[in-house]
């Protein structure tokens, strides 16, 4: 840990030290230290509470989502139960699904249509949701209802929803979202604004035609309408059908082959911010423009889009809620990899919560952060107005790569694999380290096998890997038996990279079903370049050397358009200076720490203490005299010599200190100028980009000719200018904080001469 306050240290002693006398004296003995190391210290405690900005539009969050929630086994003949809803809600799920069909005695039922799965009364499912909806999280619950029943039973559904859910059911809301006063664009409300509300996702009828206009002609094929249906004032919509997994097949469907149902107007009126719409293409969705439309895409189509048009996919999910659901061939309720669609910003990766294994481990880990509230804010680069993000590239503008070192030291109390045969009575365990994220970040390592030791096997192996996009990365530890015949799984633990704390940690291992295994741990050591001990990215820290060649990889790209290239030419000096400000300060601090004999993780107070210790007091006729004189009341602290003789090495430490202060001073004096220049260029380039998007105003077309290459380079440059502007601004704040901490550390020092 870094920057640990005394209050935090005392709180840890109070929590883990068993001796009352030691707690009184603020001492932590070996037993207390052992308890601390065996606690859940690997996971950032800040992430156990809701700590992210919850005022962004809904489309800016990953949402914990289930698929066919009512099923508790397979998709063909397994049972349906309200336990599926209860367990999903208890686990933090915020997106539930219901397939509603006509039931006997006018009682709608939920089941997987055209299969042998059992049925659940709709009223029982709604009652279970009412009880458990906000037991785990107070943020909005989205209830996806696929209607396959008659209008009469739709009206019964509406009555049940309103009666049972009462004020929890969101009944009001604009059809086209909320208008952003700054941009004039429509967007979805935030999770904070929808707290303790249940939103219905389903088909929505168009607004009724004014009386003066004739109604639109009916579609060519509809289901039979009975007289009782006409009283509902409804309309016709296409029936939800997830069996048609090919988008091209959907788009080529003959009009007469499209199955349609009658939708009751009262049910349609329950739909506000989540209106189901068939996905056709990104271009079609952009032209349609309603941010309240939720589009469902089968996994096979989503993966093709992720590989062929990743930028368009991210741009689409920045504004529209998008759901990806499992392929129809997954009749065993297996899951696809949610990471593949999270990489493209898909918010709703529908998972079969009744299944266990790697995919659900990843889903559980992703939503374990932010207080397990079911909503996780997407990384900034995926929320930008003009995102430049391609999952197939190894460098992402504005994102600092991390180098991670993980040492797997040992394990404790590993159980034997369940449901498998072994050659002997004792297991032969080995550990695997799996990394999931964008394709360039994915990797896997394994340790040696430890023979005949499941009690305390020692692995003692270190692995190193680089993460180009750490904000999306998941780290998974898996323990396996090398001697097992069949299922060799022993235990696992999966954690988001953003939640992982550095240092020596005990990881509490979990079973195949995600439950903690009693007294079963993996002992590891974690070190991350550009990451502090609290699990936060170095966006808020300053230690660590940023290599110059990494900066050079991020350069502005000419667009081949004179007005843009002239702008880039003029801003290049400020662009380079922003990177140099950060590099020079980071390098100066690194050298200062090395001269003080400290490692990169040392804080300012430790370095200042080491510096002062290198100048011990010298005996004189008037007593002991310090060879240092300190001035801390000016704008910048200064340390000088009183004239006494000192050796060469301490003088090098003073030189390194003076260099750090000089670099910080230069940043404080110049960062505002650099930031303003970059902000002005960023604004101008955005205006030029908007001009590229505008329709032609004359026969000659727009002033800027739009091509795919120009557009790509403009995306790149806009993102880099924004990133370097933020970098200069953040460097300024870090330098101000560094100078402040140096002044505080020097003020607390004793035995040296202070001058006003």
FENLINMO-V151177 format. One record per backbone hydrogen bond with DSSP energy under -0.5 kcal/mol. CO is the residue of the C=O (numbers start at 0). NH is the residue of the N-H. E is the energy in kcal/mol with one decimal. If there is no record, write none. Layout:
co->[CO & CO]
nh->[NH & NH]
e->[E & E]
This chain:
co->[2 & 4 & 5 & 6 & 7 & 8 & 9 & 10 & 11 & 12 & 15 & 18 & 19 & 20 & 21 & 22 & 26 & 28 & 29 & 30 & 31 & 32 & 33 & 35 & 36 & 38 & 41 & 43 & 44 & 45 & 46 & 48 & 51 & 53 & 55 & 56 & 57 & 59 & 61 & 62 & 63 & 63 & 64 & 67 & 69 & 75 & 77 & 78 & 78 & 80 & 81 & 82 & 83 & 84 & 85 & 86 & 87 & 88 & 93 & 94 & 95 & 97 & 97 & 98 & 99 & 100 & 102 & 103 & 105 & 107 & 108 & 109 & 110 & 111 & 119 & 120 & 121 & 122 & 123 & 124 & 125 & 126 & 127 & 128 & 131 & 131 & 137 & 140 & 140 & 141 & 141 & 142 & 142 & 143 & 143 & 144 & 145 & 145 & 149 & 150 & 151 & 152 & 153 & 154 & 155 & 156 & 157 & 158 & 159 & 160 & 160 & 161 & 164 & 165 & 167 & 168 & 173 & 177 & 178 & 179 & 184 & 186 & 188 & 189 & 191 & 193 & 196 & 196 & 197 & 198 & 198 & 199 & 199 & 200 & 201 & 209 & 223 & 225 & 225 & 226 & 228 & 229 & 231 & 234 & 236 & 240 & 242 & 244 & 245 & 246 & 247 & 249 & 253 & 253 & 254 & 256 & 258 & 260 & 260 & 262 & 263 & 264 & 266 & 267 & 269 & 273 & 273 & 274 & 276 & 280 & 281 & 282 & 283 & 284 & 288 & 289 & 290 & 291 & 292 & 293 & 294 & 295 & 296 & 297 & 298 & 299 & 300 & 301 & 302 & 303 & 304 & 308 & 309 & 310 & 311 & 312 & 313 & 314 & 315 & 315 & 320 & 321 & 322 & 323 & 324 & 326 & 328 & 329 & 330 & 330 & 335 & 336 & 336 & 337 & 337 & 338 & 340 & 340 & 341 & 346 & 346 & 347 & 347 & 348 & 350 & 350 & 351 & 356 & 357 & 358 & 359 & 360 & 361 & 362 & 364 & 365 & 368 & 369 & 373 & 375 & 378 & 379 & 379 & 383 & 386 & 389 & 390 & 394 & 395 & 397 & 398 & 401 & 401 & 402 & 403 & 403 & 404 & 405 & 405 & 406 & 406 & 407 & 408 & 408 & 409 & 411 & 416 & 420 & 426 & 426 & 427 & 428 & 429 & 430 & 431 & 431 & 432 & 433 & 434 & 435 & 437 & 437 & 438 & 442 & 444 & 448 & 449 & 453 & 454 & 456 & 456 & 460 & 462 & 464 & 465 & 466 & 468 & 469 & 472 & 473 & 474 & 475 & 476 & 477 & 478 & 478 & 479 & 479 & 480 & 482 & 483 & 484 & 484 & 485 & 487 & 490 & 491 & 492 & 494 & 495 & 495 & 496 & 498 & 502 & 504 & 504 & 505 & 506 & 506 & 508 & 509 & 510 & 511 & 514 & 515 & 516 & 518 & 519 & 520 & 521 & 521 & 522 & 522 & 523 & 524 & 525 & 526 & 527 & 529 & 531 & 535 & 536 & 537 & 544 & 546 & 546 & 547 & 548 & 550 & 552 & 555 & 560 & 560 & 561 & 562 & 563 & 564 & 565 & 566 & 567 & 570 & 571 & 572 & 573 & 574 & 575 & 576 & 577 & 578 & 579 & 580 & 581 & 582 & 583 & 584 & 585 & 586 & 587 & 588 & 589 & 590 & 591 & 592 & 593 & 598 & 602 & 603 & 604 & 605 & 606 & 607 & 608 & 609 & 610 & 611 & 617 & 619 & 622 & 624 & 626 & 627 & 628 & 629 & 629 & 630 & 637 & 639 & 646 & 647 & 648 & 649 & 650 & 651 & 652 & 653 & 654 & 655 & 656 & 657 & 658 & 659 & 660 & 661 & 662 & 663 & 664 & 665 & 666 & 669 & 670 & 671 & 672 & 673 & 674 & 675 & 676 & 677 & 678 & 679 & 680 & 681 & 682 & 683 & 684 & 685 & 686 & 687 & 688 & 689 & 697 & 702 & 703 & 704 & 706 & 707 & 708 & 709 & 710 & 711 & 712 & 713 & 714 & 715 & 716 & 717 & 718 & 719 & 720 & 721 & 722 & 723 & 724 & 725 & 726 & 727 & 728 & 729 & 730 & 731 & 732 & 733 & 734 & 735 & 736 & 737 & 738 & 739 & 740 & 741 & 742 & 743 & 745 & 751 & 752 & 754]
nh->[4 & 8 & 9 & 10 & 11 & 12 & 13 & 14 & 15 & 16 & 17 & 22 & 23 & 24 & 26 & 25 & 28 & 32 & 33 & 34 & 35 & 36 & 37 & 38 & 505 & 40 & 500 & 46 & 47 & 48 & 370 & 50 & 53 & 191 & 190 & 59 & 60 & 377 & 375 & 348 & 93 & 94 & 350 & 70 & 80 & 115 & 117 & 71 & 72 & 83 & 85 & 86 & 87 & 88 & 89 & 90 & 92 & 91 & 141 & 65 & 143 & 99 & 145 & 110 & 147 & 108 & 105 & 106 & 107 & 121 & 100 & 119 & 112 & 114 & 109 & 124 & 125 & 126 & 127 & 128 & 129 & 130 & 131 & 132 & 134 & 135 & 195 & 142 & 198 & 95 & 143 & 144 & 200 & 97 & 145 & 146 & 99 & 147 & 153 & 154 & 155 & 156 & 157 & 158 & 159 & 160 & 161 & 162 & 163 & 164 & 165 & 165 & 167 & 168 & 197 & 170 & 176 & 186 & 180 & 183 & 179 & 177 & 57 & 193 & 194 & 196 & 140 & 198 & 169 & 142 & 200 & 201 & 271 & 144 & 275 & 212 & 225 & 228 & 229 & 230 & 231 & 232 & 264 & 262 & 260 & 243 & 244 & 246 & 249 & 250 & 251 & 252 & 256 & 257 & 257 & 258 & 238 & 236 & 262 & 234 & 267 & 268 & 269 & 270 & 199 & 201 & 275 & 293 & 295 & 284 & 285 & 286 & 287 & 288 & 290 & 292 & 320 & 274 & 294 & 276 & 322 & 278 & 324 & 301 & 302 & 303 & 304 & 305 & 306 & 307 & 308 & 312 & 313 & 314 & 315 & 316 & 317 & 318 & 318 & 319 & 294 & 347 & 296 & 349 & 298 & 329 & 330 & 332 & 74 & 75 & 337 & 339 & 340 & 340 & 341 & 342 & 343 & 345 & 344 & 62 & 348 & 323 & 349 & 64 & 66 & 352 & 354 & 360 & 361 & 362 & 363 & 364 & 365 & 366 & 367 & 368 & 371 & 372 & 63 & 61 & 381 & 382 & 383 & 386 & 388 & 392 & 439 & 396 & 398 & 399 & 400 & 403 & 466 & 528 & 405 & 464 & 526 & 407 & 462 & 408 & 524 & 460 & 458 & 459 & 522 & 520 & 419 & 484 & 428 & 452 & 481 & 449 & 479 & 446 & 433 & 477 & 444 & 475 & 442 & 473 & 440 & 441 & 441 & 434 & 432 & 450 & 452 & 413 & 412 & 410 & 458 & 407 & 405 & 403 & 467 & 401 & 471 & 472 & 496 & 435 & 494 & 433 & 492 & 431 & 489 & 490 & 429 & 481 & 483 & 422 & 485 & 420 & 486 & 487 & 480 & 478 & 509 & 476 & 474 & 498 & 499 & 499 & 43 & 525 & 506 & 523 & 507 & 508 & 521 & 516 & 491 & 513 & 356 & 510 & 517 & 519 & 520 & 508 & 411 & 506 & 523 & 408 & 409 & 504 & 406 & 502 & 404 & 530 & 537 & 534 & 531 & 539 & 540 & 546 & 549 & 550 & 551 & 552 & 553 & 554 & 557 & 563 & 564 & 565 & 566 & 567 & 568 & 569 & 570 & 571 & 574 & 575 & 576 & 577 & 578 & 579 & 580 & 581 & 582 & 583 & 584 & 585 & 586 & 587 & 588 & 589 & 590 & 591 & 592 & 593 & 594 & 595 & 597 & 596 & 601 & 606 & 607 & 608 & 609 & 610 & 611 & 612 & 613 & 613 & 614 & 624 & 622 & 619 & 617 & 641 & 752 & 639 & 631 & 754 & 637 & 630 & 628 & 650 & 651 & 652 & 653 & 654 & 655 & 656 & 657 & 658 & 659 & 660 & 661 & 662 & 663 & 664 & 665 & 666 & 667 & 668 & 669 & 670 & 673 & 674 & 675 & 676 & 677 & 678 & 679 & 680 & 681 & 682 & 683 & 684 & 685 & 686 & 687 & 688 & 689 & 690 & 691 & 692 & 693 & 700 & 704 & 705 & 706 & 710 & 711 & 712 & 713 & 714 & 715 & 716 & 717 & 718 & 719 & 720 & 721 & 722 & 723 & 724 & 725 & 726 & 727 & 728 & 729 & 730 & 731 & 732 & 733 & 734 & 735 & 736 & 737 & 738 & 739 & 740 & 741 & 742 & 743 & 744 & 745 & 746 & 747 & 748 & 753 & 629 & 631]
e->[-0.5 & -2.1 & -2.7 & -2.1 & -2.1 & -2.1 & -2.5 & -1.6 & -2.3 & -2.4 & -0.5 & -2.0 & -2.2 & -1.8 & -3.3 & -1.0 & -0.5 & -2.7 & -2.3 & -2.1 & -2.1 & -2.6 & -1.9 & -1.3 & -0.7 & -2.4 & -2.4 & -1.3 & -1.3 & -1.2 & -3.0 & -0.7 & -0.5 & -2.2 & -0.6 & -2.3 & -1.5 & -2.6 & -2.1 & -0.6 & -2.7 & -0.5 & -1.6 & -2.3 & -2.8 & -2.5 & -1.1 & -1.8 & -0.5 & -1.2 & -2.2 & -2.9 & -1.7 & -2.3 & -2.4 & -1.7 & -2.7 & -1.6 & -2.7 & -2.3 & -3.3 & -0.7 & -3.3 & -1.6 & -2.2 & -2.3 & -0.7 & -1.1 & -0.6 & -2.8 & -3.0 & -2.1 & -1.0 & -0.9 & -3.1 & -1.7 & -2.3 & -1.9 & -2.1 & -2.2 & -2.3 & -1.8 & -2.1 & -2.0 & -1.3 & -0.5 & -3.2 & -0.6 & -2.8 & -2.4 & -0.7 & -0.7 & -2.7 & -2.5 & -0.6 & -0.7 & -2.4 & -0.5 & -1.8 & -2.2 & -1.3 & -2.1 & -2.4 & -2.1 & -2.4 & -2.7 & -2.5 & -2.6 & -2.7 & -2.1 & -0.5 & -1.2 & -2.0 & -1.6 & -3.2 & -0.7 & -0.9 & -2.8 & -0.6 & -3.4 & -3.4 & -3.5 & -1.8 & -1.0 & -1.1 & -1.4 & -2.1 & -0.5 & -2.5 & -3.5 & -0.5 & -0.5 & -0.5 & -2.6 & -2.7 & -1.9 & -0.5 & -1.1 & -1.1 & -0.7 & -1.8 & -1.3 & -0.9 & -3.9 & -2.7 & -0.6 & -1.4 & -0.6 & -2.1 & -2.7 & -1.4 & -1.4 & -2.0 & -0.6 & -1.0 & -0.6 & -2.4 & -2.2 & -0.5 & -2.1 & -2.2 & -2.2 & -1.4 & -1.5 & -0.5 & -1.4 & -0.6 & -2.8 & -0.7 & -2.0 & -2.3 & -2.2 & -2.4 & -2.6 & -0.8 & -1.7 & -0.5 & -2.9 & -0.5 & -2.2 & -3.0 & -0.7 & -1.4 & -2.4 & -2.4 & -1.5 & -2.4 & -2.3 & -1.7 & -2.3 & -2.6 & -1.9 & -2.4 & -2.5 & -2.3 & -2.4 & -1.1 & -0.5 & -1.2 & -2.5 & -1.7 & -2.2 & -3.1 & -2.4 & -1.8 & -1.7 & -2.0 & -1.6 & -2.7 & -0.5 & -0.7 & -0.8 & -0.6 & -0.8 & -2.6 & -2.0 & -1.0 & -2.2 & -2.1 & -2.7 & -0.8 & -2.7 & -0.9 & -0.5 & -2.4 & -1.2 & -1.8 & -2.1 & -2.3 & -2.0 & -2.9 & -2.3 & -2.5 & -1.8 & -1.2 & -0.6 & -1.1 & -1.0 & -2.3 & -3.2 & -1.6 & -2.1 & -0.8 & -0.7 & -0.5 & -1.8 & -0.6 & -0.5 & -2.1 & -0.5 & -0.5 & -0.6 & -3.2 & -2.6 & -0.5 & -2.1 & -2.6 & -0.6 & -2.7 & -0.8 & -2.1 & -1.9 & -2.2 & -1.3 & -3.3 & -1.1 & -0.6 & -3.4 & -0.5 & -1.4 & -3.0 & -2.7 & -2.6 & -2.6 & -0.5 & -2.4 & -2.4 & -2.9 & -1.3 & -2.9 & -2.2 & -0.9 & -0.7 & -2.7 & -2.6 & -0.6 & -0.6 & -2.9 & -2.9 & -2.1 & -0.5 & -2.7 & -2.7 & -3.2 & -0.6 & -2.4 & -1.5 & -0.9 & -2.5 & -2.5 & -2.6 & -3.0 & -2.1 & -3.0 & -2.5 & -1.3 & -2.0 & -0.6 & -0.9 & -0.9 & -0.7 & -1.5 & -0.5 & -0.7 & -2.1 & -2.9 & -3.0 & -3.3 & -3.0 & -1.4 & -0.5 & -1.2 & -2.7 & -2.1 & -0.6 & -2.9 & -0.6 & -0.8 & -2.0 & -2.4 & -2.1 & -1.9 & -0.6 & -3.0 & -0.6 & -1.6 & -0.5 & -1.9 & -2.4 & -3.2 & -0.6 & -2.3 & -1.4 & -2.7 & -3.0 & -3.1 & -3.4 & -1.0 & -1.8 & -1.6 & -1.8 & -1.7 & -1.2 & -0.7 & -0.8 & -1.2 & -2.2 & -0.9 & -1.5 & -1.0 & -0.5 & -0.5 & -2.9 & -2.7 & -1.4 & -2.4 & -2.3 & -2.0 & -1.7 & -1.3 & -2.4 & -2.8 & -2.2 & -2.0 & -1.2 & -2.3 & -2.6 & -1.3 & -2.6 & -3.0 & -1.8 & -2.6 & -2.6 & -2.2 & -2.4 & -2.1 & -2.4 & -2.2 & -2.5 & -2.2 & -2.6 & -1.7 & -3.0 & -1.1 & -1.6 & -1.8 & -2.6 & -2.3 & -2.1 & -2.4 & -2.4 & -2.0 & -0.9 & -1.0 & -1.6 & -3.1 & -1.9 & -1.2 & -3.4 & -2.4 & -1.3 & -2.8 & -0.5 & -3.7 & -2.6 & -2.6 & -2.4 & -1.0 & -1.5 & -1.6 & -2.0 & -2.2 & -2.4 & -2.3 & -2.8 & -2.0 & -2.0 & -2.3 & -2.3 & -2.4 & -2.7 & -2.4 & -2.2 & -2.1 & -2.6 & -2.0 & -1.6 & -2.8 & -2.0 & -3.0 & -2.4 & -2.0 & -2.3 & -2.5 & -2.3 & -2.1 & -2.6 & -2.2 & -2.2 & -2.6 & -2.0 & -2.0 & -2.2 & -2.2 & -2.5 & -1.9 & -1.6 & -1.5 & -1.0 & -2.4 & -0.5 & -0.6 & -0.5 & -2.6 & -2.2 & -2.3 & -2.7 & -2.4 & -2.2 & -2.5 & -2.6 & -2.2 & -2.2 & -2.6 & -2.0 & -2.5 & -2.9 & -2.0 & -2.3 & -2.0 & -2.3 & -2.1 & -2.7 & -2.5 & -1.9 & -1.8 & -2.3 & -2.4 & -2.3 & -2.0 & -2.4 & -2.6 & -2.0 & -2.3 & -2.2 & -2.3 & -2.2 & -2.4 & -2.4 & -2.2 & -1.4 & -0.9 & -0.5 & -3.4 & -0.7]
